[in-house]
Amino acid sequence: MAGTVVLRIDDKRYVFGGMGESVQRLAGEYHARLPRMQHMFLSRCRWDHLAGLPGVLLTMADSVPAGGKASTTVYAPPNIAAWIASTSYFIARKNMHVNLVEVSPQPHQPRGSLVEVFKDKNITVRAVVITSRADQPIERTTEELEAKRQADRNIHRYALF
């Protein structure tokens, strides 16, 4: 399960990390009231970090008194909007509003730079730009690319038998 940290300051509640499958059960054990979370800062857009999010949103919507409206803001890496849209068929509620903020570094930002994501009277949240060599374009000759394609074809041929 993804690590989750719940921060409570006065009347504000913040979630950092992930919303794994067991997050609601653990929140209940530690008396962290997820339906009152105003801001969720998710570190990755992967299933192990998002599996519990639909349930949390449903719980938030269902805990609102009749005629009321629940609202939360989710800050996450790119593609969170597409992920939420794919679950909207079964988690959409008229009394629930989810603001989505996709946090992604701009191409000109150097590795290790800080990007302010959120600020209120209690906290300031900054994202750190992290890149890997895999994010950098790899220059290869046409011959190298063709040799790699051929090697990949050979692997797939063996996998089919």
C-alpha positions as CSV (number, residue, x, y, z in Angstrom):
1,M,0.0,0.0,0.0
2,A,1.1,3.5,-0.7
3,G,2.3,5.6,2.2
4,T,-0.3,8.1,3.4
5,V,0.1,11.0,5.8
6,V,-2.9,12.9,7.2
7,L,-2.1,16.4,8.5
8,R,-4.7,18.2,10.6
9,I,-4.3,21.9,11.5
10,D,-7.2,23.7,13.1
11,D,-10.2,23.1,10.9
12,K,-8.1,22.1,7.8
13,R,-7.2,18.5,6.8
14,Y,-4.6,17.5,4.2
15,V,-3.6,14.1,2.8
16,F,-0.2,13.5,1.4
17,G,1.2,10.4,-0.5
18,G,-1.3,7.9,-1.8
19,M,-4.8,6.7,-1.5
20,G,-4.2,2.9,-1.5
21,E,-6.9,0.3,-1.2
22,S,-6.8,0.1,2.6
23,V,-6.7,3.8,3.3
24,Q,-10.4,4.0,4.5
25,R,-9.9,1.1,6.9
26,L,-6.7,2.6,8.3
27,A,-8.3,6.1,8.6
28,G,-11.1,4.6,10.7
29,E,-8.6,2.8,13.0
30,Y,-6.7,6.1,13.6
31,H,-9.8,8.3,13.7
32,A,-8.7,10.3,10.7
33,R,-11.9,11.6,9.2
34,L,-11.4,11.3,5.5
35,P,-14.8,12.8,4.5
36,R,-13.4,16.1,5.9
37,M,-10.3,16.2,3.7
38,Q,-10.1,19.5,1.8
39,H,-6.8,18.9,0.0
40,M,-5.3,15.6,-1.3
41,F,-1.7,15.7,-2.6
42,L,-1.1,12.4,-4.4
43,S,2.5,11.5,-5.3
44,R,1.9,9.1,-8.2
45,C,-0.7,8.3,-10.7
46,R,-0.6,4.5,-10.4
47,W,-3.1,2.0,-9.2
48,D,-1.4,1.3,-5.9
49,H,-1.6,5.0,-5.1
50,L,-5.1,5.6,-6.4
51,A,-7.1,2.4,-5.7
52,G,-8.8,3.8,-2.6
53,L,-9.6,7.2,-4.1
54,P,-13.0,6.3,-5.6
55,G,-14.1,4.9,-2.2
56,V,-12.9,8.0,-0.4
57,L,-14.8,10.2,-2.8
58,L,-18.0,8.1,-2.4
59,T,-17.7,8.3,1.3
60,M,-17.2,12.0,1.2
61,A,-20.3,12.4,-1.0
62,D,-22.4,10.1,1.2
63,S,-21.4,11.8,4.4
64,V,-22.9,15.1,3.4
65,P,-26.2,16.0,5.0
66,A,-29.2,16.2,2.6
67,G,-29.0,19.3,0.5
68,G,-25.3,19.9,1.3
69,K,-22.4,19.6,-1.0
70,A,-18.9,18.1,-0.5
71,S,-15.8,19.5,-2.1
72,T,-12.2,18.5,-2.2
73,T,-9.1,19.4,-4.3
74,V,-6.8,16.6,-5.6
75,Y,-3.3,17.6,-6.6
76,A,-1.6,14.9,-8.6
77,P,0.8,14.1,-11.4
78,P,-0.4,14.3,-15.1
79,N,-3.2,12.0,-16.1
80,I,-5.2,12.3,-12.9
81,A,-8.0,14.0,-14.8
82,A,-8.2,11.1,-17.2
83,W,-8.1,8.6,-14.4
84,I,-10.9,10.4,-12.5
85,A,-12.9,10.6,-15.7
86,S,-12.6,6.8,-16.2
87,T,-14.1,6.2,-12.8
88,S,-16.8,8.9,-13.1
89,Y,-19.4,6.4,-14.3
90,F,-19.7,4.8,-10.8
91,I,-18.4,7.6,-8.5
92,A,-20.3,10.6,-9.9
93,R,-22.5,12.2,-7.3
94,K,-24.4,15.5,-7.7
95,N,-23.5,16.6,-4.2
96,M,-19.7,16.0,-4.7
97,H,-17.3,18.5,-6.4
98,V,-13.7,17.4,-7.1
99,N,-11.2,20.1,-8.2
100,L,-8.3,18.5,-10.1
101,V,-4.9,20.1,-10.3
102,E,-2.4,18.3,-12.4
103,V,1.1,19.0,-11.2
104,S,3.8,18.7,-13.9
105,P,7.1,20.3,-14.4
106,Q,7.6,22.6,-17.3
107,P,10.3,21.7,-19.8
108,H,12.6,24.6,-18.8
109,Q,12.6,23.7,-15.1
110,P,15.9,22.1,-14.0
111,R,16.1,18.9,-12.0
112,G,15.7,19.5,-8.3
113,S,13.9,22.8,-8.6
114,L,10.9,23.5,-6.4
115,V,7.5,24.3,-7.8
116,E,4.9,25.8,-5.5
117,V,1.7,23.8,-5.8
118,F,-0.4,25.1,-2.9
119,K,-0.3,27.7,-0.2
120,D,-2.7,28.7,2.6
121,K,-2.4,30.2,6.0
122,N,-1.2,26.9,7.5
123,I,1.1,25.3,4.9
124,T,3.0,25.7,1.7
125,V,3.4,22.6,-0.5
126,R,6.1,22.5,-3.1
127,A,6.8,19.8,-5.7
128,V,10.4,18.8,-6.4
129,V,11.2,18.2,-10.1
130,I,12.7,14.8,-10.4
131,T,13.8,13.4,-13.7
132,S,15.7,10.3,-14.7
133,R,17.9,9.3,-17.6
134,A,14.8,7.6,-19.0
135,D,13.2,11.0,-19.4
136,Q,16.0,12.2,-21.7
137,P,15.9,11.5,-25.4
138,I,18.3,8.8,-26.5
139,E,20.1,9.4,-29.7
140,R,20.6,6.2,-31.8
141,T,21.7,5.5,-35.3
142,T,19.3,3.9,-37.8
143,E,21.4,0.7,-37.7
144,E,21.1,0.5,-33.9
145,L,17.4,1.0,-34.0
146,E,16.9,-1.7,-36.7
147,A,19.1,-4.1,-34.6
148,K,16.9,-3.5,-31.6
149,R,13.7,-4.0,-33.6
150,Q,15.1,-7.3,-34.9
151,A,16.1,-8.4,-31.4
152,D,12.6,-7.5,-30.1
153,R,11.0,-9.5,-32.9
154,N,13.2,-12.5,-32.1
155,I,12.1,-12.3,-28.4
156,H,8.4,-12.2,-29.4
157,R,8.8,-15.1,-31.8
158,Y,10.2,-17.3,-29.0
159,A,7.4,-16.1,-26.6
160,L,4.7,-17.3,-29.1
161,F,5.8,-20.9,-29.2
